[in-house]
Amino acid sequence: MSKIVEACDIRQFFKSGDQILAGGFGLSGTPLTIIDELLETDIWDLTIVSNNLGDNGQGLHKLFMQGKIKKAIGSFFSINREAVIAWTKGELEIELLPQGTLAEAIRCGGAGIGGFYTKTAVGTELAQGKEERIIDGERYIFEKAIKGDVAIVKAAKADRLGNLVYHTTARNFNPMMATAGKIVIAEVDEIVEVGKLDPEYIVTPHAYVDYVIQSKYTKSGREYVESR
């Protein structure tokens, strides 16, 4: 079966209560087309694992404003004013993780590792309720691995097998998320024939990717505009 599908076909792979890993840093590397498709589904109470909840009214911000997100796990939510207000009112759960901790927790999830010890956040509110251990005379806290029911990632190119190539900083959290989802859906700017990608530039091997869709967005200056 071909991994290349129409954008609307991916709606069937999501359900209420899912934990979704969503790539992106700001809007760079964010699977905007996939998120738009989620807006058309009747699913709710989602847990979103992502660096932030969208930006400039796009991406995960739309999903949040539609009321589909129950909990957010990530690092940088202050750029979404509405999300912060919802948190203060008890309408949104937030689990804040330092960016390096977030990245490593997802990497562990994809590598079959249960978790890891880190010095980051020791002695702060972020460490409350977490196991602490002394290693070589220093304090560490335990962070559990993070996995997802579905991982949605954005890449620059894919071949028809699902091998992925990323563009500069748009790579961000996407490669590790592509290893940590039960179902992995990639949104790409360009789909090429098998053999057209230089193997040296393939970051995510096709074995991790279940479905590939064509992005409907292009970047114009600093803005992402729907063009298809």
Accessible surface in RSA format (square Angstrom, percent):
REM  Atomic radii and reference values for relative SASA: ProtOr
REM  Chains: A
REM  Algorithm: Lee & Richards
REM  Probe-radius: 1.40
REM  Slices: 20
REM RES _ NUM      All-atoms   Total-Side   Main-Chain    Non-polar    All polar
REM                ABS   REL    ABS   REL    ABS   REL    ABS   REL    ABS   REL
RES MET A   1   202.05 104.6 117.93  78.1  84.12 200.3  93.08  79.1 108.97 144.4
RES SER A   2    70.30  59.4  49.72  66.4  20.57  47.4  51.18 109.0  19.12  26.8
RES LYS A   3    46.98  22.9  46.23  28.4   0.75   1.8  39.29  35.4   7.69   8.2
RES ILE A   4    42.06  23.9  26.14  19.5  15.92  38.4  26.14  18.8  15.92  43.2
RES VAL A   5    33.81  22.2  20.95  19.0  12.86  31.0  28.63  24.9   5.18  14.1
RES GLU A   6   123.27  70.8 120.67  91.3   2.60   6.2  39.86  77.1  83.41  68.1
RES ALA A   7    10.53   9.7   5.70   8.8   4.83  11.0   5.70   8.0   4.83  12.8
RES CYS A   8    68.12  51.5  58.30  65.0   9.81  23.1  18.91  47.9  49.20  53.1
RES ASP A   9    59.78  41.9  54.61  54.4   5.17  12.2  13.07  30.8  46.71  46.6
RES ILE A  10     0.14   0.1   0.14   0.1   0.00   0.0   0.14   0.1   0.00   0.0
RES ARG A  11    88.44  37.1  82.70  42.2   5.74  13.7  23.27  31.8  65.17  39.5
RES GLN A  12   135.22  75.6  95.90  70.1  39.32  93.6  42.97  91.5  92.25  70.0
RES PHE A  13    40.82  20.4  28.58  17.7  12.24  31.9  33.55  20.3   7.28  20.8
RES PHE A  14    12.86   6.4   0.53   0.3  12.33  32.1   1.19   0.7  11.67  33.4
RES LYS A  15   126.63  61.8 124.72  76.5   1.91   4.5 101.62  91.5  25.01  26.6
RES SER A  16    58.63  49.5  40.03  53.4  18.60  42.8  30.42  64.8  28.21  39.5
RES GLY A  17    50.31  62.0   0.00   N/A  50.31  62.0  24.10  66.1  26.21  58.7
RES ASP A  18     2.05   1.4   1.29   1.3   0.76   1.8   0.76   1.8   1.29   1.3
RES GLN A  19    46.83  26.2  46.71  34.1   0.12   0.3  13.82  29.4  33.01  25.0
RES ILE A  20     0.02   0.0   0.02   0.0   0.00   0.0   0.02   0.0   0.00   0.0
RES LEU A  21     0.00   0.0   0.00   0.0   0.00   0.0   0.00   0.0   0.00   0.0
RES ALA A  22     0.35   0.3   0.13   0.2   0.22   0.5   0.13   0.2   0.22   0.6
RES GLY A  23     1.15   1.4   0.00   N/A   1.15   1.4   0.00   0.0   1.15   2.6
RES GLY A  24     2.23   2.8   0.00   N/A   2.23   2.8   1.79   4.9   0.44   1.0
RES PHE A  25   103.37  51.7  99.86  61.9   3.51   9.1  99.86  60.5   3.51  10.1
RES GLY A  26    18.23  22.5   0.00   N/A  18.23  22.5  14.51  39.8   3.72   8.3
RES LEU A  27    15.51   8.6   9.83   7.0   5.69  14.3   9.83   6.9   5.69  15.3
RES SER A  28    30.41  25.7  28.27  37.7   2.15   4.9  22.31  47.5   8.10  11.3
RES GLY A  29     4.06   5.0   0.00   N/A   4.06   5.0   0.20   0.5   3.87   8.7
RES THR A  30     9.52   6.8   5.02   5.1   4.50  10.7   3.44   4.6   6.08   9.2
RES PRO A  31     0.00   0.0   0.00   0.0   0.00   0.0   0.00   0.0   0.00   0.0
RES LEU A  32     5.45   3.0   5.12   3.7   0.33   0.8   5.21   3.7   0.25   0.7
RES THR A  33     0.91   0.7   0.80   0.8   0.12   0.3   0.91   1.2   0.00   0.0
RES ILE A  34     0.00   0.0   0.00   0.0   0.00   0.0   0.00   0.0   0.00   0.0
RES ILE A  35     0.07   0.0   0.07   0.1   0.00   0.0   0.07   0.1   0.00   0.0
RES ASP A  36    28.91  20.2  26.70  26.6   2.21   5.2  18.96  44.6   9.94   9.9
RES GLU A  37    12.50   7.2  12.24   9.3   0.26   0.6   1.43   2.8  11.08   9.0
RES LEU A  38     1.28   0.7   0.88   0.6   0.40   1.0   1.05   0.7   0.23   0.6
RES LEU A  39    33.96  18.9  24.65  17.6   9.31  23.4  24.65  17.3   9.31  25.0
RES GLU A  40   114.12  65.5  84.86  64.2  29.26  69.7  18.22  35.2  95.90  78.3
RES THR A  41    17.97  12.8   6.20   6.3  11.78  28.1  12.23  16.4   5.74   8.7
RES ASP A  42   121.09  84.8  97.69  97.2  23.40  55.3  40.55  95.4  80.55  80.3
RES ILE A  43    13.54   7.7  13.54  10.1   0.00   0.0  13.54   9.8   0.00   0.0
RES TRP A  44   101.50  40.7 101.50  49.1   0.00   0.0  94.41  50.3   7.08  11.5
RES ASP A  45    82.60  57.9  77.17  76.8   5.44  12.9  10.21  24.0  72.39  72.2
RES LEU A  46     0.00   0.0   0.00   0.0   0.00   0.0   0.00   0.0   0.00   0.0
RES THR A  47    21.96  15.6  21.96  22.3   0.00   0.0   3.17   4.3  18.79  28.4
RES ILE A  48     0.72   0.4   0.24   0.2   0.47   1.1   0.24   0.2   0.47   1.3
RES VAL A  49     0.00   0.0   0.00   0.0   0.00   0.0   0.00   0.0   0.00   0.0
RES SER A  50     4.12   3.5   3.64   4.9   0.48   1.1   0.42   0.9   3.70   5.2
RES ASN A  51     0.91   0.6   0.77   0.7   0.14   0.3   0.00   0.0   0.91   0.9
RES ASN A  52     3.60   2.5   2.63   2.5   0.97   2.3   0.08   0.2   3.52   3.4
RES LEU A  53     0.49   0.3   0.49   0.4   0.00   0.0   0.49   0.3   0.00   0.0
RES GLY A  54     2.68   3.3   0.00   N/A   2.68   3.3   1.79   4.9   0.90   2.0
RES ASP A  55    43.42  30.4  39.56  39.4   3.86   9.1   3.86   9.1  39.56  39.4
RES ASN A  56   106.80  73.6  68.40  66.1  38.40  92.5  26.38  63.5  80.41  77.7
RES GLY A  57    37.36  46.1   0.00   N/A  37.36  46.1  19.71  54.1  17.64  39.5
RES GLN A  58    30.94  17.3  30.94  22.6   0.00   0.0  14.71  31.3  16.24  12.3
RES GLY A  59     2.24   2.8   0.00   N/A   2.24   2.8   0.56   1.5   1.69   3.8
RES LEU A  60     3.68   2.1   3.68   2.6   0.00   0.0   3.68   2.6   0.00   0.0
RES HIS A  61    28.17  15.4  28.17  19.6   0.00   0.0  11.35  11.7  16.82  19.6
RES LYS A  62    65.52  32.0  58.99  36.2   6.53  15.6  38.85  35.0  26.67  28.4
RES LEU A  63     0.00   0.0   0.00   0.0   0.00   0.0   0.00   0.0   0.00   0.0
RES PHE A  64    25.72  12.9  20.32  12.6   5.40  14.1  20.32  12.3   5.40  15.5
RES MET A  65   109.01  56.5  78.56  52.0  30.45  72.5  79.03  67.2  29.98  39.7
RES GLN A  66    76.30  42.7  55.47  40.5  20.83  49.6  31.80  67.7  44.50  33.8
RES GLY A  67    50.02  61.7   0.00   N/A  50.02  61.7  30.38  83.4  19.63  44.0
RES LYS A  68     2.27   1.1   2.16   1.3   0.11   0.3   0.15   0.1   2.12   2.3
RES ILE A  69    11.68   6.6   0.00   0.0  11.68  28.1   0.53   0.4  11.14  30.2
RES LYS A  70   109.02  53.2 101.30  62.2   7.72  18.4  50.69  45.6  58.33  62.1
RES LYS A  71    55.70  27.2  55.70  34.2   0.00   0.0  16.18  14.6  39.52  42.1
RES ALA A  72     0.24   0.2   0.24   0.4   0.00   0.0   0.24   0.3   0.00   0.0
RES ILE A  73    11.76   6.7  11.63   8.7   0.13   0.3  11.63   8.4   0.13   0.4
RES GLY A  74     0.00   0.0   0.00   N/A   0.00   0.0   0.00   0.0   0.00   0.0
RES SER A  75    21.20  17.9   3.55   4.7  17.65  40.7   3.61   7.7  17.59  24.6
RES PHE A  76    93.65  46.9  92.56  57.3   1.09   2.8  93.65  56.8   0.00   0.0
RES PHE A  77    11.06   5.5   7.76   4.8   3.30   8.6   7.76   4.7   3.30   9.4
RES SER A  78    79.25  67.0  57.08  76.2  22.16  51.1  44.49  94.7  34.76  48.7
RES ILE A  79    68.75  39.1  37.50  27.9  31.25  75.3  45.13  32.5  23.62  64.1
RES ASN A  80     3.81   2.6   1.29   1.3   2.52   6.1   3.59   8.6   0.23   0.2
RES ARG A  81   170.04  71.4 166.57  84.9   3.47   8.3  63.26  86.5 106.79  64.7
RES GLU A  82    70.03  40.2  66.02  49.9   4.01   9.6  24.16  46.7  45.87  37.5
RES ALA A  83     0.00   0.0   0.00   0.0   0.00   0.0   0.00   0.0   0.00   0.0
RES VAL A  84    52.19  34.3  52.10  47.2   0.09   0.2  52.19  45.3   0.00   0.0
RES ILE A  85    61.64  35.1  61.17  45.6   0.47   1.1  61.64  44.4   0.00   0.0
RES ALA A  86     8.60   7.9   7.58  11.7   1.02   2.3   8.48  11.9   0.12   0.3
RES TRP A  87   132.63  53.2 124.55  60.3   8.08  19.0 105.14  56.1  27.48  44.6
RES THR A  88    93.01  66.2  54.36  55.1  38.65  92.1  52.03  69.9  40.98  62.0
RES LYS A  89   139.69  68.1 105.40  64.7  34.29  81.6  63.15  56.8  76.53  81.5
RES GLY A  90    67.82  83.6   0.00   N/A  67.82  83.6  32.49  89.2  35.33  79.1
RES GLU A  91   121.33  69.7  87.52  66.2  33.81  80.5  42.26  81.7  79.07  64.6
RES LEU A  92     5.13   2.9   0.63   0.4   4.50  11.3   2.19   1.5   2.94   7.9
RES GLU A  93    85.41  49.0  80.26  60.7   5.14  12.2  42.24  81.7  43.17  35.2
RES ILE A  94    42.56  24.2  16.21  12.1  26.34  63.5  16.24  11.7  26.32  71.4
RES GLU A  95    60.98  35.0  57.92  43.8   3.06   7.3  25.96  50.2  35.03  28.6
RES LEU A  96    77.96  43.4  70.16  50.2   7.80  19.6  70.16  49.3   7.80  21.0
RES LEU A  97     4.99   2.8   4.14   3.0   0.85   2.1   4.25   3.0   0.74   2.0
RES PRO A  98    35.04  25.5  23.20  21.1  11.85  43.1  34.75  28.7   0.29   1.8
RES GLN A  99    73.88  41.3  67.06  49.0   6.82  16.2  26.36  56.1  47.52  36.0
RES GLY A 100    54.53  67.2   0.00   N/A  54.53  67.2  41.76 114.6  12.77  28.6
RES THR A 101     7.27   5.2   2.87   2.9   4.40  10.5   2.10   2.8   5.17   7.8
RES LEU A 102     0.00   0.0   0.00   0.0   0.00   0.0   0.00   0.0   0.00   0.0
RES ALA A 103    24.83  22.8  24.27  37.4   0.56   1.3  24.52  34.5   0.30   0.8
RES GLU A 104    52.99  30.4  51.20  38.7   1.79   4.3  21.14  40.9  31.84  26.0
RES ALA A 105     0.94   0.9   0.94   1.5   0.00   0.0   0.94   1.3   0.00   0.0
RES ILE A 106     0.00   0.0   0.00   0.0   0.00   0.0   0.00   0.0   0.00   0.0
RES ARG A 107   107.29  45.0 106.17  54.1   1.12   2.7  53.74  73.4  53.55  32.5
RES CYS A 108     1.22   0.9   1.22   1.4   0.00   0.0   0.00   0.0   1.22   1.3
RES GLY A 109     8.17  10.1   0.00   N/A   8.17  10.1   1.09   3.0   7.08  15.9
RES GLY A 110    24.25  29.9   0.00   N/A  24.25  29.9   1.80   4.9  22.45  50.3
RES ALA A 111    59.45  54.7  22.46  34.7  36.99  84.1  34.53  48.6  24.92  66.0
RES GLY A 112    75.33  92.9   0.00   N/A  75.33  92.9  39.65 108.8  35.67  79.9
RES ILE A 113    75.65  43.1  68.99  51.4   6.66  16.1  73.04  52.6   2.61   7.1
RES GLY A 114    60.19  74.2   0.00   N/A  60.19  74.2  41.64 114.3  18.55  41.5
RES GLY A 115    13.69  16.9   0.00   N/A  13.69  16.9   0.00   0.0  13.69  30.7
RES PHE A 116    33.56  16.8  27.66  17.1   5.90  15.4  33.56  20.3   0.00   0.0
RES TYR A 117    64.35  30.0  42.16  24.0  22.19  57.7  34.65  26.0  29.70  36.6
RES THR A 118    20.00  14.2  16.58  16.8   3.42   8.2   8.34  11.2  11.66  17.6
RES LYS A 119   104.40  50.9  92.26  56.6  12.14  28.9  55.23  49.7  49.18  52.4
RES THR A 120    68.24  48.5  58.83  59.6   9.41  22.4  36.24  48.7  31.99  48.4
RES ALA A 121    16.30  15.0   1.62   2.5  14.68  33.4   8.24  11.6   8.06  21.3
RES VAL A 122    33.02  21.7  14.04  12.7  18.98  45.7  14.04  12.2  18.98  51.5
RES GLY A 123    59.14  72.9   0.00   N/A  59.14  72.9  23.18  63.6  35.96  80.5
RES THR A 124    67.99  48.4  55.53  56.3  12.46  29.7  63.75  85.6   4.25   6.4
RES GLU A 125   143.71  82.5 128.84  97.5  14.87  35.4  43.07  83.3 100.65  82.2
RES LEU A 126    58.18  32.4  50.23  35.9   7.95  20.0  54.10  38.0   4.07  11.0
RES ALA A 127    13.79  12.7   8.58  13.2   5.21  11.9   8.58  12.1   5.21  13.8
RES GLN A 128   137.94  77.1 112.11  81.9  25.84  61.5  45.07  95.9  92.88  70.4
RES GLY A 129    91.88 113.3   0.00   N/A  91.88 113.3  44.40 121.9  47.48 106.3
RES LYS A 130    58.62  28.6  38.72  23.8  19.91  47.4  40.50  36.4  18.13  19.3
RES GLU A 131    83.83  48.1  66.26  50.1  17.57  41.8  46.51  90.0  37.32  30.5
RES GLU A 132    79.87  45.9  50.91  38.5  28.96  68.9  22.57  43.7  57.30  46.8
RES ARG A 133   121.22  50.9 116.31  59.3   4.91  11.7  29.47  40.3  91.75  55.6
RES ILE A 134   106.35  60.5  83.43  62.2  22.91  55.2  83.43  60.1  22.91  62.2
RES ILE A 135    61.15  34.8  57.96  43.2   3.18   7.7  60.98  43.9   0.17   0.5
RES ASP A 136   142.33  99.7 100.86 100.4  41.47  98.1  38.65  91.0 103.68 103.4
RES GLY A 137    68.06  83.9   0.00   N/A  68.06  83.9  31.43  86.3  36.63  82.0
RES GLU A 138    80.58  46.3  76.80  58.1   3.78   9.0  28.29  54.7  52.29  42.7
RES ARG A 139   114.30  48.0 107.75  54.9   6.55  15.6  42.12  57.6  72.18  43.7
RES TYR A 140    42.91  20.0  42.91  24.4   0.00   0.0  17.01  12.8  25.91  31.9
RES ILE A 141     0.92   0.5   0.92   0.7   0.00   0.0   0.92   0.7   0.00   0.0
RES PHE A 142    56.66  28.3  52.14  32.3   4.52  11.8  52.14  31.6   4.52  12.9
RES GLU A 143     9.39   5.4   8.76   6.6   0.63   1.5   1.13   2.2   8.25   6.7
RES LYS A 144   154.76  75.5 145.94  89.5   8.82  21.0  88.23  79.4  66.53  70.9
RES ALA A 145    21.32  19.6   5.53   8.5  15.79  35.9   5.53   7.8  15.79  41.8
RES ILE A 146    16.32   9.3  14.23  10.6   2.09   5.0  16.32  11.8   0.00   0.0
RES LYS A 147   130.56  63.7 121.72  74.7   8.84  21.1  65.18  58.7  65.38  69.6
RES GLY A 148     3.34   4.1   0.00   N/A   3.34   4.1   2.75   7.5   0.59   1.3
RES ASP A 149    33.76  23.7  30.38  30.2   3.39   8.0   3.83   9.0  29.94  29.9
RES VAL A 150     1.68   1.1   1.68   1.5   0.00   0.0   1.68   1.5   0.00   0.0
RES ALA A 151     0.00   0.0   0.00   0.0   0.00   0.0   0.00   0.0   0.00   0.0
RES ILE A 152     0.23   0.1   0.23   0.2   0.00   0.0   0.23   0.2   0.00   0.0
RES VAL A 153     0.00   0.0   0.00   0.0   0.00   0.0   0.00   0.0   0.00   0.0
RES LYS A 154    28.96  14.1  28.61  17.6   0.35   0.8  14.48  13.0  14.48  15.4
RES ALA A 155     2.28   2.1   0.00   0.0   2.28   5.2   2.28   3.2   0.00   0.0
RES ALA A 156    20.85  19.2  17.48  27.0   3.37   7.7  18.48  26.0   2.37   6.3
RES LYS A 157    80.76  39.4  80.76  49.5   0.00   0.0  27.72  25.0  53.03  56.5
RES ALA A 158     0.00   0.0   0.00   0.0   0.00   0.0   0.00   0.0   0.00   0.0
RES ASP A 159     3.50   2.5   3.50   3.5   0.00   0.0   0.00   0.0   3.50   3.5
RES ARG A 160   111.90  47.0 102.79  52.4   9.11  21.7  33.52  45.8  78.38  47.5
RES LEU A 161    77.49  43.2  76.60  54.8   0.89   2.2  77.48  54.4   0.01   0.0
RES GLY A 162     0.00   0.0   0.00   N/A   0.00   0.0   0.00   0.0   0.00   0.0
RES ASN A 163    15.81  10.9  15.81  15.3   0.00   0.0   0.01   0.0  15.80  15.3
RES LEU A 164     0.00   0.0   0.00   0.0   0.00   0.0   0.00   0.0   0.00   0.0
RES VAL A 165    23.42  15.4  23.42  21.2   0.00   0.0  23.42  20.4   0.00   0.0
RES TYR A 166    20.99   9.8   1.64   0.9  19.35  50.3   1.68   1.3  19.30  23.8
RES HIS A 167   118.02  64.5 115.37  80.2   2.66   6.8  72.35  74.6  45.67  53.1
RES THR A 168    99.97  71.1  70.22  71.2  29.75  70.9  78.35 105.2  21.62  32.7
RES THR A 169   110.02  78.3  99.77 101.1  10.25  24.4  85.69 115.1  24.33  36.8
RES ALA A 170    21.48  19.8  21.03  32.5   0.46   1.0  21.03  29.6   0.46   1.2
RES ARG A 171   118.09  49.6 118.09  60.2   0.00   0.0  25.78  35.2  92.31  55.9
RES ASN A 172    37.72  26.0   9.04   8.7  28.68  69.1  27.30  65.7  10.42  10.1
RES PHE A 173    14.37   7.2  14.28   8.8   0.09   0.2  14.37   8.7   0.00   0.0
RES ASN A 174     0.00   0.0   0.00   0.0   0.00   0.0   0.00   0.0   0.00   0.0
RES PRO A 175    21.26  15.5  18.72  17.1   2.54   9.2  19.02  15.7   2.24  13.9
RES MET A 176    48.24  25.0  42.60  28.2   5.64  13.4  47.78  40.6   0.45   0.6
RES MET A 177     0.11   0.1   0.11   0.1   0.00   0.0   0.11   0.1   0.00   0.0
RES ALA A 178     0.68   0.6   0.00   0.0   0.68   1.6   0.00   0.0   0.68   1.8
RES THR A 179    42.53  30.2  27.34  27.7  15.19  36.2  24.95  33.5  17.58  26.6
RES ALA A 180     6.43   5.9   0.00   0.0   6.43  14.6   4.09   5.8   2.34   6.2
RES GLY A 181    16.58  20.4   0.00   N/A  16.58  20.4   1.38   3.8  15.20  34.0
RES LYS A 182   167.32  81.6 133.45  81.9  33.87  80.6  96.62  87.0  70.70  75.3
RES ILE A 183    49.29  28.1  49.29  36.7   0.00   0.0  49.29  35.5   0.00   0.0
RES VAL A 184     2.57   1.7   2.57   2.3   0.00   0.0   2.57   2.2   0.00   0.0
RES ILE A 185     0.00   0.0   0.00   0.0   0.00   0.0   0.00   0.0   0.00   0.0
RES ALA A 186     0.00   0.0   0.00   0.0   0.00   0.0   0.00   0.0   0.00   0.0
RES GLU A 187     0.62   0.4   0.62   0.5   0.00   0.0   0.00   0.0   0.62   0.5
RES VAL A 188     0.00   0.0   0.00   0.0   0.00   0.0   0.00   0.0   0.00   0.0
RES ASP A 189    60.13  42.1  53.80  53.6   6.32  15.0  26.20  61.7  33.93  33.8
RES GLU A 190    79.98  45.9  77.82  58.9   2.16   5.1  28.64  55.4  51.34  41.9
RES ILE A 191    39.87  22.7  15.21  11.3  24.66  59.4  15.21  11.0  24.66  66.9
RES VAL A 192    23.26  15.3  16.52  15.0   6.75  16.3  23.26  20.2   0.00   0.0
RES GLU A 193    96.54  55.4  95.33  72.1   1.22   2.9  47.16  91.2  49.39  40.3
RES VAL A 194    84.39  55.5  62.06  56.2  22.33  53.8  62.06  53.9  22.33  60.6
RES GLY A 195    67.39  83.1   0.00   N/A  67.39  83.1  35.53  97.5  31.86  71.4
RES LYS A 196   153.30  74.8 122.60  75.2  30.70  73.1  67.70  60.9  85.61  91.2
RES LEU A 197    15.36   8.6   7.74   5.5   7.62  19.1   9.26   6.5   6.10  16.4
RES ASP A 198    69.98  49.0  56.96  56.7  13.02  30.8  27.73  65.3  42.25  42.1
RES PRO A 199   108.69  79.2  94.36  86.0  14.33  52.1  94.76  78.2  13.94  86.6
RES GLU A 200   156.57  89.9 124.60  94.3  31.97  76.1  46.72  90.4 109.84  89.7
RES TYR A 201   145.01  67.7 139.00  79.1   6.01  15.6  94.80  71.2  50.21  61.9
RES ILE A 202    46.27  26.3  25.66  19.1  20.60  49.7  25.66  18.5  20.60  55.9
RES VAL A 203    47.44  31.2  24.79  22.4  22.64  54.6  28.77  25.0  18.66  50.6
RES THR A 204     2.99   2.1   1.43   1.5   1.56   3.7   2.15   2.9   0.84   1.3
RES PRO A 205    62.94  45.9  62.86  57.3   0.08   0.3  62.94  52.0   0.00   0.0
RES HIS A 206    71.22  38.9  71.22  49.5   0.00   0.0  41.39  42.7  29.84  34.7
RES ALA A 207    88.86  81.7  51.87  80.0  37.00  84.2  58.79  82.8  30.07  79.7
RES TYR A 208    94.76  44.2  85.75  48.8   9.01  23.4  48.53  36.5  46.23  57.0
RES VAL A 209     2.30   1.5   0.00   0.0   2.30   5.5   0.10   0.1   2.20   6.0
RES ASP A 210    54.83  38.4  48.13  47.9   6.70  15.8   8.34  19.6  46.50  46.4
RES TYR A 211    33.35  15.6  33.35  19.0   0.00   0.0   7.33   5.5  26.02  32.1
RES VAL A 212     0.00   0.0   0.00   0.0   0.00   0.0   0.00   0.0   0.00   0.0
RES ILE A 213     0.24   0.1   0.24   0.2   0.00   0.0   0.24   0.2   0.00   0.0
RES GLN A 214    62.25  34.8  55.29  40.4   6.96  16.6  35.61  75.8  26.63  20.2
RES SER A 215     0.18   0.2   0.18   0.2   0.00   0.0   0.00   0.0   0.18   0.3
RES LYS A 216    69.74  34.0  69.74  42.8   0.00   0.0  31.85  28.7  37.89  40.4
RES TYR A 217    14.90   7.0  11.57   6.6   3.33   8.7   7.63   5.7   7.27   9.0
RES THR A 218    59.04  42.0  52.61  53.3   6.42  15.3  49.62  66.6   9.42  14.2
RES LYS A 219   128.32  62.6  95.09  58.3  33.23  79.1  45.72  41.2  82.60  88.0
RES SER A 220    67.30  56.9  55.59  74.2  11.72  27.0  22.20  47.3  45.11  63.2
RES GLY A 221    66.86  82.5   0.00   N/A  66.86  82.5  44.15 121.1  22.72  50.9
RES ARG A 222   220.53  92.6 203.42 103.7  17.11  40.7  74.37 101.6 146.16  88.6
RES GLU A 223    93.12  53.5  92.11  69.7   1.01   2.4  40.17  77.7  52.95  43.2
RES TYR A 224    41.32  19.3  36.39  20.7   4.92  12.8  28.80  21.6  12.52  15.4
RES VAL A 225    66.07  43.5  62.54  56.6   3.53   8.5  66.07  57.4   0.00   0.0
RES GLU A 226   106.60  61.2  75.50  57.1  31.11  74.1  22.66  43.8  83.94  68.5
RES SER A 227    63.57  53.7  24.44  32.6  39.12  90.1  33.66  71.7  29.90  41.9
RES ARG A 228   144.89  60.8  93.98  47.9  50.91 121.2  76.43 104.5  68.46  41.5
END  Absolute sums over single chains surface
CHAIN  1 A    11260.7       8627.7       2633.0       5972.0       5288.7
END  Absolute sums over all chains
TOTAL         11260.7       8627.7       2633.0       5972.0       5288.7
